[in-house]
Amino acid sequence: MAEKKKPEMSRQTFIKLMGAGAAAVAGTALAPQLAAQTPSSTATAASAKAGPIPTTWDVTADVVVLGAGAVGLAAAIRAAEGGASVLVMDTNYDIGGHAIISGGNVPLGGGTSYQKKYGIEDSAETLFRDLTDWSVVEVSGMPEYRYNDRGVQRALADNEAQTFEFLLAHGVPFVDKAPDNSGGHAVGVSAKREHHTVWTKGQSLESPAGAGGTSLMRALEDSARKAGVKFLLNYHMDAIYREKPDAGRVLGVKAHYTPTILPGTTVPLKSFRSDGNLAMASPTVTVRAKKSIIIGTGGSTGNVNFRRMSDGRLTEEMPLAGDEYSPQDASGELAAMAIGATLWGSANQTMDRNGSLRKRPIIGTRTNYVGWTKDSPLFPKVKASGINIRTWQDAIIVNQMGKRFYNEMEDGYPNGTTEGSIKPYVHGNWRNAQNVKFAPMNYPDAALAMNEGSTAPDFGSGPQWAIFDSEAVKREKWVIDGTTTHPDYFFSAPTLAELAAKIAACPYSKVKMPGANLEATVAEYNKAVEAGVDEAFGKPKPQFKIEAGPFYAAWATITVHDTYVGLRINMKCQVMTLEGEVIPGLYCGGESAAGCSQHGLARCLTQGYIAGAEAAK
Ligand SMILES: Cc1cc2nc3c(=O)[nH]c(=O)nc-3n(C[C@H](O)[C@H](O)[C@H](O)COP(=O)(O)OP(=O)(O)OC[C@H]3O[C@@H](n4cnc5c(N)ncnc54)[C@H](O)[C@@H]3O)c2cc1C
């Protein structure tokens, strides 16, 4: 008995710490910036403990889906078509999650109709073998498939092809061409599996990021609405009610209103696509789930304390791809853990895979994954689109101490885990590793591992800055005005010493950059340009001196992408306890679920496909 109670107590303490930790981050000097730029940092301040079970509920549905993203919409359609009444709740002002701002490249394998049509041999068996092949390593050395949960992968392999047909049948416009391996990460080496949705050009209310994700998610939204699914937007699920804290079925959820549009925005709420959505008068609501709850809240990487459990290097200065649209605040995980669920497969969250930490070509704004245009509803929030760097020959990158640390031309992004990347590839053969062209090191790892000048308590690496001169601005044809660069993340000054002093004003600078360091770094780089050889870091034939003022510093900090740790689930996407018992009525998929190292939409849509049908039963 005593032994059984121990983990439960520590789990409660842990949950408290995670929720309070986010609040603590928001309480530091960074608070205004974090609140403005990372909604998820503040979102977990609410408790994940549900409290007494309500005697009356504000809304009731058979199936309550948490999150209107890739998992959520696929699950909602399947549950509705299975005969259930379905309510989808999302904390955002619009549907879609990261999926709607994604590229819409969907790596589904196992023998889809497109694979068959274009003569690509694949099967569930081949896919399963691929996704569990211990012998495959990425160019960074990360063994992508080694730590995958076998059961979870088997379920994916058995359902991916059906999920593709389901998407087609529900109006998702895939480009009718042979699947390729462009954009896929860790989706198996034996066959081409990447299917591409039609790209929606331009950013607008309808299409916040203007990409393939829009056509994917708007099609699913339309299908869901046609199937009778109801949406409750702008409500954040905080806690899940269960019959007893550690026993019985799940009963419903508690949520609070989240006015996700920031004060001062010029975009009126009513212009968003909210027609037909439920409207609630109260800032807090309870929602009864008569049959099941599906967690599709998109992961935990936006919760700085949570992500640092797996990788202590990921301190708050690292932005998260997509966080400016919808959060990944670990709220689904925390709520489930508060009623007995456990995390699982945490080895997958190691960020050494090349897709996880990314250097971006967009600089001069914190949100450097998507370049938000003035037409996007996100623009009033992010305030600057960023500038795109064409070639890193036009800039160097320095750490918070004003020193270079790597070859700027290296981006650490090449992938070693899709079709064609290992030649020859023989399933399960240890020689596969010999056939990978390893990158000498990984740029993001170098950026993160630095601790020069870092200070207590977390000894974070601090931001990275692109440094260039006025000639680079001309060569790159950059327009630098108040809409392309953000005043907190872009500086100019007549001298390098003055530039370093300005960098120190950035809210994420952990130390004051010494001006003498930056001057010495640029002087040394200019000598390398003269010599045509960068002996220090191996940048191939450095071309341009940095010498014509004014000088510039643009935010170039690497971005964190994807969550790979989450809740323990079984092959039906049922959430499980540490002891392997199912929590009746609770399901999870996508980036909030454990067991997968593969990036992106395929696993999320497939798990939505599985969970929705199961939850309606
Ligand atoms: C810019 C970008 C490009 C990408 N491109 C690709 C690509 O081309 N191909 C690919 O395979 N993958 C891509 N991805 C990754 C892919 O989009 C995600 O892996 C996928 O969308 C995750 O699905 P999900 O359902 O788990 O989460 P999401 O799609 O993010 O949905 C989660 C939803 O839950 C909501 N939510 C969170 N917490 C709560 C709460 N407590 N209460 C209520 N609602 C909540 C969020 O607002 C969100 O709407 C991209 C990601 C980004 C950011």
The ligand as an SDF file (V2000), in Angstrom:
LIG
                    3D

 53 58  0  0  0  0  0  0  0  0999 V2000
    4.8940   26.3090  -39.1000 C   0  0  0  0  0  0  0  0  0  0  0  0
    4.6840   24.8200  -39.0340 C   0  0  0  0  0  0  0  0  0  0  0  0
    4.7510   24.0570  -40.1990 C   0  0  0  0  0  0  0  0  0  0  0  0
    4.5350   22.6760  -40.1490 C   0  0  0  0  0  0  0  0  0  0  0  0
    4.5410   21.9700  -41.3200 N   0  0  0  0  0  0  0  0  0  0  0  0
    4.3000   20.6400  -41.2890 C   0  0  0  0  0  0  0  0  0  0  0  0
    4.2290   19.8840  -42.4990 C   0  0  0  0  0  0  0  0  0  0  0  0
    4.3140   20.4140  -43.6040 O   0  0  0  0  0  0  0  0  0  0  0  0
    4.0460   18.5380  -42.4030 N   0  0  0  0  0  0  0  0  0  0  0  0
    3.8920   17.9170  -41.2030 C   0  0  0  0  0  0  0  0  0  0  0  0
    3.7430   16.6940  -41.1820 O   0  0  0  0  0  0  0  0  0  0  0  0
    3.8940   18.6130  -40.0450 N   0  0  0  0  0  0  0  0  0  0  0  0
    4.0810   19.9660  -40.0560 C   0  0  0  0  0  0  0  0  0  0  0  0
    4.0720   20.6790  -38.8980 N   0  0  0  0  0  0  0  0  0  0  0  0
    3.7690   19.9820  -37.6310 C   0  0  0  0  0  0  0  0  0  0  0  0
    2.2560   19.7300  -37.4900 C   0  0  0  0  0  0  0  0  0  0  0  0
    1.5490   20.8930  -37.8510 O   0  0  0  0  0  0  0  0  0  0  0  0
    1.9470   19.3440  -36.0530 C   0  0  0  0  0  0  0  0  0  0  0  0
    2.7680   18.2670  -35.6910 O   0  0  0  0  0  0  0  0  0  0  0  0
    0.4810   18.9480  -35.8880 C   0  0  0  0  0  0  0  0  0  0  0  0
   -0.3840   19.9920  -36.2750 O   0  0  0  0  0  0  0  0  0  0  0  0
    0.1920   18.5890  -34.4370 C   0  0  0  0  0  0  0  0  0  0  0  0
   -1.1440   18.1680  -34.3530 O   0  0  0  0  0  0  0  0  0  0  0  0
   -1.9120   18.1900  -32.9680 P   0  0  0  0  0  0  0  0  0  0  0  0
   -3.3280   17.9000  -33.2410 O   0  0  0  0  0  0  0  0  0  0  0  0
   -1.1710   17.3660  -31.9940 O   0  0  0  0  0  0  0  0  0  0  0  0
   -1.7600   19.7170  -32.4840 O   0  0  0  0  0  0  0  0  0  0  0  0
   -2.2900   21.0440  -33.1880 P   0  0  0  0  0  0  0  0  0  0  0  0
   -2.5530   20.8530  -34.6180 O   0  0  0  0  0  0  0  0  0  0  0  0
   -1.3510   22.1240  -32.8050 O   0  0  0  0  0  0  0  0  0  0  0  0
   -3.6820   21.3020  -32.4390 O   0  0  0  0  0  0  0  0  0  0  0  0
   -3.7350   21.5050  -31.0490 C   0  0  0  0  0  0  0  0  0  0  0  0
   -4.9190   22.4070  -30.7370 C   0  0  0  0  0  0  0  0  0  0  0  0
   -5.1780   22.3390  -29.3320 O   0  0  0  0  0  0  0  0  0  0  0  0
   -5.5110   23.6340  -28.8600 C   0  0  0  0  0  0  0  0  0  0  0  0
   -5.2690   23.6450  -27.4330 N   0  0  0  0  0  0  0  0  0  0  0  0
   -4.0810   23.5470  -26.7850 C   0  0  0  0  0  0  0  0  0  0  0  0
   -4.2910   23.5100  -25.4540 N   0  0  0  0  0  0  0  0  0  0  0  0
   -5.6220   23.5810  -25.2680 C   0  0  0  0  0  0  0  0  0  0  0  0
   -6.4490   23.5580  -24.1090 C   0  0  0  0  0  0  0  0  0  0  0  0
   -5.9420   23.4360  -22.8870 N   0  0  0  0  0  0  0  0  0  0  0  0
   -7.7960   23.6700  -24.2700 N   0  0  0  0  0  0  0  0  0  0  0  0
   -8.3350   23.7770  -25.5290 C   0  0  0  0  0  0  0  0  0  0  0  0
   -7.5910   23.7790  -26.6500 N   0  0  0  0  0  0  0  0  0  0  0  0
   -6.2600   23.6710  -26.5130 C   0  0  0  0  0  0  0  0  0  0  0  0
   -4.6190   24.5450  -29.6710 C   0  0  0  0  0  0  0  0  0  0  0  0
   -5.1130   25.8670  -29.6800 O   0  0  0  0  0  0  0  0  0  0  0  0
   -4.6610   23.8730  -31.0410 C   0  0  0  0  0  0  0  0  0  0  0  0
   -5.7100   24.3800  -31.8330 O   0  0  0  0  0  0  0  0  0  0  0  0
    4.2760   22.0580  -38.9110 C   0  0  0  0  0  0  0  0  0  0  0  0
    4.2160   22.8120  -37.7370 C   0  0  0  0  0  0  0  0  0  0  0  0
    4.4110   24.1900  -37.7860 C   0  0  0  0  0  0  0  0  0  0  0  0
    4.3240   24.9850  -36.5140 C   0  0  0  0  0  0  0  0  0  0  0  0
  1  2  1  0
  2  3  1  0
  2 52  2  0
  3  4  2  0
  4  5  1  0
  4 50  1  0
  5  6  2  0
  6  7  1  0
  6 13  1  0
  7  8  2  0
  7  9  1  0
  9 10  1  0
 10 11  2  0
 10 12  1  0
 12 13  2  0
 13 14  1  0
 14 15  1  0
 14 50  1  0
 15 16  1  0
 16 17  1  0
 16 18  1  0
 18 19  1  0
 18 20  1  0
 20 21  1  0
 20 22  1  0
 22 23  1  0
 23 24  1  0
 24 25  2  0
 24 26  1  0
 24 27  1  0
 27 28  1  0
 28 29  2  0
 28 30  1  0
 28 31  1  0
 31 32  1  0
 32 33  1  0
 33 34  1  0
 33 48  1  0
 34 35  1  0
 35 36  1  0
 35 46  1  0
 36 37  1  0
 36 45  1  0
 37 38  2  0
 38 39  1  0
 39 40  1  0
 39 45  2  0
 40 41  1  0
 40 42  2  0
 42 43  1  0
 43 44  2  0
 44 45  1  0
 46 47  1  0
 46 48  1  0
 48 49  1  0
 50 51  2  0
 51 52  1  0
 52 53  1  0
M  END
$$$$
